[in-house]
Amino acid sequence: MYQRYNESTVDLKELMTTAPLSREAHAAYLREKVDTRRLMEDAREEARQRKEEAL
């Protein structure tokens, strides 16, 4: 079974000593994540519409 929290191979010490993301980097990461999600949603919607048109 897939477990979300077992995918990281970083040591705890390394996680605790790494500097956090800057505001700009975090905002860019979130924008990219949202853009990717929207593209996936659009692709699903187009596939659903094509399937309905075929029927």
Contacts in CASP RR format, 6 or more apart in sequence:
PFRMAT RR
TARGET T0000
AUTHOR 0000-0000-0000
METHOD contacts of the structure
MODEL  1
MYQRYNESTVDLKELMTTAPLSREAHAAYLREKVDTRRLMEDAREEARQR
KEEAL
21 29 0 8 1.000
END
